[in-house]
């Protein structure tokens, strides 16, 4: 349309003798060249970038919807899934790799698991915590600070387990999280508080022989004189001892320790 208007205007000016044919030709060509240059140099690249970003976001969303445990969260907790999806979109839009961005969503899932763990069956809780101990041990080998961040993300920011853990542990982590969510759709499981405390006290006495008064630091992870490496080692010892108990007894203690609704 713009080219047609310029051509008619140039023709009219030539007929009236206002400009020559060469000037008329330039009147048409110069604006056209400027317009094309602007399109090719700015508008087109911007459109391509937006299209590429939209494709990356769509691909990330498809990947999220097919990945455990997010596919289960999508069905069970639509509001939380929207929050997770929004955070993923923001990360990809900011330039993050989709797979890396999904790995950084784990703290949101961990918060949900803490709310649901008291409703899961014995096997799901035990299997989940056995895997957690394996993750602690792997991170501990890489450094006490990493292990501490994994255990206490609210204090030092957490870690991206997809970047640090081997693929086998990553896959098991996703599967166990989903298994726990699927096994925790009913009411809270009963907890024998007296028995759980008795079992835990026996474990603490055993660990006290090894760690002494430092064991009390597990109740104060924000203390200024904390040693991340020692905190990690004591936590591994504690959960390993709990998992060594008979199945029902172990699950009972874990519910008391981990469930937000049990005090």
C-alpha positions in Angstrom: 0.0 0.0 0.0 2.8 2.4 0.9 4.6 1.6 -2.4 1.4 2.3 -4.4 0.9 5.7 -2.6 4.5 6.8 -3.3 4.3 5.7 -6.9 1.0 7.7 -7.5 2.5 10.7 -5.7 5.7 10.6 -7.8 3.7 10.2 -11.0 1.5 13.2 -10.1 4.5 15.4 -9.3 6.2 14.4 -12.7 3.0 15.3 -14.6 2.8 18.7 -12.9 6.5 19.3 -13.7 7.4 19.6 -10.1 10.1 17.0 -10.2 12.0 15.0 -12.9 11.8 11.3 -13.6 15.0 10.6 -11.7 13.8 12.5 -8.7 10.5 10.6 -8.9 12.3 7.3 -9.0 14.4 8.3 -5.9 11.2 9.4 -4.2 9.9 5.8 -4.5 13.2 3.9 -4.0 14.7 5.7 -1.0 11.7 5.3 1.4 11.4 1.7 0.2 15.0 0.9 0.9 14.9 2.5 4.3 11.7 0.6 5.2 13.2 -2.7 4.0 16.4 -2.0 6.0 14.4 -1.3 9.1 12.4 -4.5 8.6 15.4 -6.7 8.0 17.7 -5.1 10.6 15.2 -4.7 13.5 11.6 -6.0 13.0 12.4 -9.3 11.5 15.1 -10.3 14.0 12.8 -9.3 16.8 10.0 -11.4 15.5 12.3 -14.4 15.0 13.6 -14.1 18.5 10.1 -13.9 19.9 9.1 -17.0 17.9 12.2 -18.9 19.1 11.5 -17.9 22.7 7.8 -19.0 22.4 8.9 -22.3 21.0 11.4 -22.8 23.9 8.7 -22.0 26.4 6.2 -24.3 24.8 8.8 -27.1 24.7 9.7 -26.5 28.4 6.0 -26.7 29.3 5.5 -30.0 27.4 8.6 -31.4 29.1 7.3 -30.3 32.6 3.9 -31.8 32.0 5.5 -35.2 31.1 8.1 -35.3 33.9 7.4 -37.0 37.3 6.4 -35.7 39.8 5.1 -32.6 38.0 2.6 -34.6 35.9 1.1 -35.9 39.2 1.1 -32.4 40.7 -0.7 -31.1 37.6 -3.6 -33.5 38.5 -3.6 -33.3 42.3 -2.6 -29.7 42.9 -3.6 -27.4 39.9 -2.9 -24.2 41.8 0.6 -25.3 42.7 1.2 -26.6 39.2 0.3 -23.1 37.8 2.8 -21.6 40.2 5.5 -24.0 39.1 4.6 -23.4 35.4 4.8 -19.7 35.8 8.2 -19.9 37.5 9.4 -22.1 34.7 8.2 -19.7 32.0 9.9 -16.8 33.7 13.2 -18.7 33.9 13.1 -19.7 30.2 12.1 -16.2 29.2 15.1 -14.9 31.1 17.4 -17.2 29.1 17.7 -20.4 31.2 18.0 -23.8 29.6 14.6 -25.6 30.0 16.1 -28.7 31.6 18.1 -26.6 34.0 15.1 -24.5 34.8 13.0 -27.6 35.6 15.7 -28.8 38.0 15.5 -25.6 39.9 11.8 -26.2 40.6 12.5 -29.0 43.1 12.2 -26.8 46.3 8.6 -26.2 45.4 8.0 -30.0 45.3 9.9 -30.6 48.5 7.6 -28.2 50.3 4.6 -30.2 49.1 6.2 -33.4 50.1 6.8 -32.1 53.6 3.0 -31.4 53.8 2.1 -34.8 52.5 4.6 -37.2 54.0 2.5 -37.8 57.1 -0.2 -39.3 54.8 2.0 -41.7 52.9 2.3 -45.4 53.6 5.2 -47.0 55.4 7.1 -48.2 52.3 6.8 -44.9 50.4 8.2 -42.9 53.4 11.1 -45.4 53.9 12.0 -45.6 50.3 11.9 -41.8 49.9 14.2 -41.3 52.9 16.6 -44.0 51.9 17.0 -42.2 48.6 17.4 -38.9 50.5 20.3 -40.4 52.5 21.9 -41.6 49.2 21.7 -38.1 47.9 23.2 -36.6 51.1 26.1 -39.1 50.9 26.7 -38.3 47.2 26.7 -34.5 47.9 28.8 -35.0 51.0 31.5 -36.6 48.8 31.5 -33.5 46.7 31.7 -31.1 49.7 30.1 -30.5 53.1 28.7 -27.1 52.0 26.7 -28.7 49.2 25.3 -31.3 51.5 24.3 -28.6 54.0 22.6 -26.6 51.4 20.6 -29.6 50.3 19.5 -30.3 53.8 18.7 -26.7 54.8 17.7 -24.8 51.6 15.9 -22.2 53.6 19.2 -21.2 55.2 21.7 -21.2 52.4 19.7 -21.3 49.2 19.6 -25.0 48.3 21.2 -26.7 45.4 20.2 -27.7 41.8 20.3 -31.5 42.3 20.0 -32.0 38.5 23.4 -30.4 38.1 25.1 -32.1 40.9 23.7 -35.7 41.3 24.3 -38.5 38.8 21.5 -39.3 36.3 20.6 -42.5 38.2 19.9 -40.6 41.4 18.0 -37.9 39.5 15.7 -40.5 38.0 15.2 -42.2 41.3 14.5 -38.9 42.9 11.7 -38.0 40.5 10.2 -41.5 40.7 10.2 -41.6 44.5 8.7 -38.1 44.8 5.9 -39.1 42.5 5.4 -42.4 44.3 5.1 -40.6 47.6 2.5 -38.1 46.2 0.5 -41.0 44.8 0.6 -42.8 48.1 -0.4 -39.8 50.2 -3.9 -38.9 49.0 -5.7 -40.2 52.0 -5.9 -38.9 55.6 -3.0 -38.5 58.0 -1.6 -41.8 59.2 -1.7 -42.3 63.0 1.6 -41.8 64.8 2.5 -43.5 68.1 4.3 -40.5 69.6 5.4 -42.2 72.7 6.9 -45.1 70.9 8.5 -42.8 68.3 10.2 -40.7 71.0 11.4 -43.8 72.8 13.0 -45.2 69.6 14.5 -41.8 68.7 16.0 -41.4 72.2 17.7 -44.8 71.9 19.2 -43.7 68.6 20.3 -40.3 70.1 22.1 -42.1 72.9 24.0 -44.2 70.5 25.0 -41.2 68.3 26.0 -39.2 71.4 28.8 -41.7 72.0 30.2 -40.6 68.6 29.3 -36.9 68.4 29.0 -35.8 71.9 27.3 -32.4 72.6 27.7 -31.5 68.9 24.7 -33.6 68.2 22.5 -30.9 69.7 23.4 -28.6 66.8 21.0 -30.6 64.7 18.3 -28.6 66.5 20.0 -25.3 65.7 21.1 -25.3 62.0 21.2 -21.5 61.9 23.8 -21.2 64.7 26.8 -19.0 63.7 29.4 -21.7 64.6 27.9 -24.4 62.5 30.3 -26.7 60.6 28.5 -27.7 57.4 30.5 -30.9 57.0 29.8 -32.1 60.5 26.1 -31.2 60.3 25.8 -33.3 57.1 27.6 -36.3 58.7 25.5 -36.2 61.8 22.3 -36.0 59.7 23.3 -38.9 57.6 24.1 -40.9 60.8 20.8 -40.0 62.3 18.6 -41.0 59.3 20.6 -44.1 58.6 20.0 -45.2 62.2 16.3 -44.5 61.9 16.1 -46.5 58.6 17.9 -49.4 60.3 14.9 -49.9 62.6 12.2 -52.4 61.7 9.9 -51.1 59.0 6.8 -50.0 60.9 9.0 -48.6 63.7 11.2 -46.7 61.3 8.2 -45.2 59.4 6.6 -44.2 62.8 9.7 -42.3 63.8 10.1 -40.7 60.3 6.5 -39.4 60.5 7.1 -37.8 63.8 10.4 -36.2 62.6 9.2 -35.1 59.2 5.4 -34.4 59.3 4.5 -30.8 59.8 1.3 -31.9 61.6 3.0 -34.1 64.2 4.6 -32.5 67.3 
